[in-house]
C-alpha cells in the first residue's frame, strides 16, 4: 500500500520559512535542507511548482485588476472549462495540452479587454496590440488543434489495447 502523503504542519512551515530566507541568500546548507524537505513533502513541490496554476493566477490577477468578484468568477469559469476539456482517463499530455488551451484563452480575453477599454492610443500602440492579439489567437488555435490531434491519434489513452485476442463468444 502506498504511503499517504501529508501536508506539512505549521511547525514545518515555520522552519521552512526560516530556511528559505537563508537559501534565497545563497546558503548551501539551507538549499540542501530545502531539497530534502521537498523530497519528503512532495505535496509542497507539486503545489508550488505547478506552473500552469501560477500562470492562471497571473492572468486572472491581470484581467480582474483587483476585483475579487471578477477574479473568483474567472477562476470558476476556468474550473468548468477544464472539467469540460479533460477526459476521465486524461494522461499527463492531455493535461498539458488542456492547460495550454486555457492559458491562451485567458491571454486572448485579456488582450480583447485591453483593446476594448483603451480608446486613446497611438497608431503604433494599436498596431502592436493587434499583432499581440493575432499572435495569441494563432497560439490558441494551435493549442486547440494540438489537443484534438493528440486525442485523435491516441484513441485509447487508458493504456489498454484496442484489439481482441479472442473473438467474442456468441453464446455469452
Buried (B, 14 or more C-beta within 10 A) or exposed (E): EEEEEEEBEEEBEEEBEEBBEBBEEEBEEBBEBBEEBBEEBEEBBEEEEEEBEEBBEEBBEEBBEEEEEEBEEBEEBBEEBBEEBEEEEBBEBBBBBBBBBBBBBBBBBBBBEBBEEEEEEEEEEEEEBEEBBEEBBEBBEEBBEBBEEBBEEEEEBEEEEEEEEEEEEEEE
